[in-house]
Amino acid sequence: MQQPEPEIMDNFQRYFFHSLDLIPVPVLVSAPELDAVSGQEMNRRHLHLNKAFVEELGYQLADVPDMHSWFVRAYPQSEHRQYLLQQWHQAVQQALASGEDRVQMPGLITCADGQQRWFEVRAQLKTYPQSPQAILPDWHIVTFKDIHHLRCSLDQIQLLSDKDPLTQLYNRRGMEHWLSQHQPSKLGVVLIDLDHFKQINDFYGHFAGDHLLVLMGSLLNQSSNTAECAVRWGGEEFVLLITGADLSHTLQRAEQLRCCFMAESFSWYGEQISATFSAGCSCGSLSADAATGLCSQQQLQLLLQQADSALYRAKQQGRNRVLAG
């Protein structure tokens, strides 16, 4: 096969890269680095970042000379990077199976100045068939469309639909969304029920009951960390999910919350009201569904049922206590 003259290739490359600099969308051009023995692609060497890429993301070619360095800089948190790479590979396989020659996926990219911005990343999967003269090089082109303001607006809408308006905790839909993002392999579950809530509602009125619910929501909001998901389950019931927790830690966390809530000053029109809760706890492993990659709803339902059974026993044994399922 006849190879093009080096001078022709150099001229073509200069012309092509100069043309990309005129495009107002960030563009990255790369070439494969192949293993000398197997011939398989091991990495991709970056050949050009257009002016829009440098202006919007802040990186120079020397900062991200290849694909591996790009992923480390753009997604510095290793767990998130591994999760994103897995999602990207799945999207690539689905696109190839459908006969597509490109794939796209939103990504929260860390720019050179440390700010994180949402971009829609679109990558070429196949180069055009080589001509007999092999004029077309084996380059791949990736574009980055700024969708930050749109994504933030959508996230705000999603947040409003995922939150309970009274307590500002997640609702059940929000819990499912949280689980889909975190994908815990092990989960502790605390199911909480406010003691004698109906009597408080009946005697002091529903506004007093709402005030107590807000108090419980505030305690969960303020004390929960990024590994926990606090949920308004319904009525006077709440759920706390704890990723990576064993049963001992789950019970300890629930007991800590019980003591804090009991110590809270709850008064209604000057009258002090004693408020406590009962809780049931469970713990178990969650395996991802092979088809969806999401944790099994059946497994989560089983953990909730175990916690509910323990909660029922806590109520039967006098309330204001924490038991394991």
N, C-alpha and C positions, 0 to 999 in steps of 0.2 A: 504494500500500500504506500503510495507516494505521500511523503510528509511535506507540509507547507514550509516554505523558506522561513528561517527565524526572523528575518526582517519583516516579512508579511505578518507573522504572529505578533511581533512587538508593536507594529503599527495598529493592528486590529485591537490589541489590548489597550493601548493608549486612547484610541478613539472610543472604544466601548466604555472604559472607565470614566473618561471625560463626559460622555453622554449621561452616565448615571449621576454625575455630580450636578446635573441640571434638573434632576428629578427631586421634587420637594418631599418625597417619602424616604425614610431611612432604608438603605439597601446594603446588604452584606454579600460579598462574592467569595466563594471558597472552592478549593480543589482537593480531591482525595489524597490521603497519604496511605499507601498500601503496604501491607506486610511483604517483605522481600521473599518469604518462603511460600506463604499460603495465597498471596495475592488479594487477601481480604482487606477491606477498608478498616484502618485502625484509628484514624483521626481525620480531621479536615483542616487544611491550612488556609487561613484567611488571606485573600489576595488584595481585597479592596473594601474599604468602608467609604461610602459616598459622603458628601459634605453634610447632607441632612442627618445622617447617622451620627456624625461627630457633633453636630449642633444640638440634636435632641437628646442623645444618650450620653454624650460627653466623652466617650472612649476614642482613643487613637488606635491605629493598627498595632502599634507596639504594646498597647495595654492588653489586647486580646488577639494574639497572633494565630490562635487556632481554636477549634471548637471546645476542647477541654478547658482551656483557660477562660473562654467566654462563659461557660456554664458556671464556673466557680465565681467569677466576678458578678455575673448577672443574678445568680441565685446563691448567695453566700451561705444560707442555712442548709447544712448537709441533708437533713431529713426531708426538707421541702424540695431540695434539688433532686433527690432520689425519687420522690413521689412524682415530681413533674416529668422526669425522664421516663418513668414507667408509663405515665399518661401519654406522653409524646410518642413513645414506641407503639403503644396500642393504637393511637390515631393513625400513625404511619401504616401499620399493618391493615387497618380497616380501609384506608384509602387505596392501598395497593390491591387489596382483594376486590375493591369496587372498580378497579381500572382507572382510578384517578392518577394524575401526574403531579399533584400538589396536595399539601396538607396545611391546615391552619388551626390555631388554637390560641386562646387568650393567655397572656402571661403577665404576672406582676414582676417587672424587671427592676433591679437595683441599678440606677444610673451611676455614673462616675462620681457625682457629687453626694452620693449616699441616699438621695431621694428615690422612692419607689413609685413607679408609674406603670399603668396598664397599657399594654400594646397587644394588638392582634398580630401574631407572628405567622407568616405564611411562607412555606418553604417548598422549593421545587424538589420533586422526588426523582425525576428522570431527566437526563439530558436528552436533547434531540438526537435522533439516530445520526451516527457519523457518516459524513459523505465519503465517497471514494477517495477524495483528496485529504480527508481528515482535517478540514479547515476549522470545524467547530471544536473548541476545547471542552474537556470534561469538567465544566464549572457548574456549581449549583448557586442559585440566587435565593436569598432570604429577604423578605421585606417586613417592615415593622410599622403598622398603622397605629397612631396614637388614639386610644379609645378611653383615656383616663377619665375625662369628665363624664362621658356616657356611662362608663362602668361604675363610677362613684354614685351617679344618680340612680342607676339600677340597684346598686347595693343598698342605698338608702331606702328605696321602695321595698326591697327584700327584707331589710331590717324591720321596717314597720309592720310587714305582714308576718314576720317571725316572732314578734314580741307581744307579750300580754300587756295591754294598755294600762292596766291598773298598777301592776307590780314592776313592770319593765323587765321581767324575766322572759326567757324563751317560752313560747308555747310549744305544743307537740310538734307542729310543723317546723318550728325553729330548732327543736331538738334533733329531728331527722336531718335537717340541713347541717347542723353542727357535727353529727356523727359521720355524715358523708365526707366532710372535710378532714376530720381527724383520724378516722379509721383505726380506732384503738383495737389492739389484739387482746387486751385484758381490761375488764371494766368492773368498777365497784358501783353499786346502786344503793342509794338511800331514798326510801319513800317516806315522806313526812306527812302527818295529819295533825292539824291543830286540835287540841283537846277542848271539848265542850264548846265548840264554835257555834253551834245552833243556839245554845242557851245565851251566849253573848249577843248574838244577833237578835234573839227574841226579847231579851231584857233591855239592852241598851240601844238597839236599832241597827239597821244595816250599815249606816255610816260608820258606826263604831267597829262593826265587823270588817268593813273595807279598810279602816285605819289599821287594824291588826294584820290584815293581809299585806298591806304596804310595809308594815314594820318587818314582817317575815321576809318579804322580798328584798328589802334594804339590807337586812343581815346577810342574806345569801349573796346579793350583789357585791357587797363590800368585802366579804370574806373569801369569795371564790377566786381561784387563780386560773391561768390559761389552760391548765390540764383538767378543769372542771366545767361542767355545764349545769347551771341552775335553771329549773323549769317550773312554771306554774302548770301543774298537771290538771287542775280543774277544781272548782270550789275551794275548799280549804286544804287541798292536797298539793304537795310540792315534791319534786324529784331532784336529786343531785346525782349527776354522773361523774365518776372520778376515773380518769384513764390511768391504766397501769397499777391500780390499787389492789392489794390483797384484802381478805376479809378483815384482818386485824386493823389495817389502816382505815378501812371503810367504817368500821365500828367506832374507832377512835375519833374520826372526823365527825360522825353523826353525834357522838356524845359531847364533843366540843361545841357543836352548834346548839344542842339542847341546853347546855349550861348557859351559853351566851344569851339565848332567847329568854330563858327563865329569869336572867338577871336584868333584862331590858325593862326600863320604866314605861309601863303602859297605863296611861290614865285617860279617863274620858270625863270631861267637864269637872275636873278636880278630884274625881274618884279613882283610886288606884285599883286596877283590875289584874288579878293573877292570871298570867297566860303561859301555857306550857304546850309542848307537843310530844307526840309519840312517833317512833320511827322504826321501820323494818329495813334490814340491810341484807344484801346478797352480793356475790362476787363470782365472776366466771370469765372464761376465755371466749373471744369472738373470732370466728374464722371468716374470711372474706368469701363471698359467693364467687364461684369461678366465672360465671357469665358477666356479672355486673361489677365485680371488684368491691362491692359494698358488704358490710357486715350483715349477717343473717337477721331478719326481723323475728324469726322464730326463736333464735337464741336470746335476743334482747327481751322478747316477750316472756320467756322462761325466767329470766333474771328478775323482771318486774313482778311476776307471779310469786316468786320466792320471797321477794321483799314485802309484797302485800300480805302473804301468809304470816310473816314475822310481825308485821304491823298489827295485824288482827290479834295476835297473841299478846302484844304489848298493851293493846287496849283492854283485853280481857284480864290482864294481870294488874290493872290499876292505873294505866296511862302514865304519862310523863317518864317514859323509859325508852331505851333502845335495845332491840333484840335482833339476832341474826336469823336468816331464813335457812 
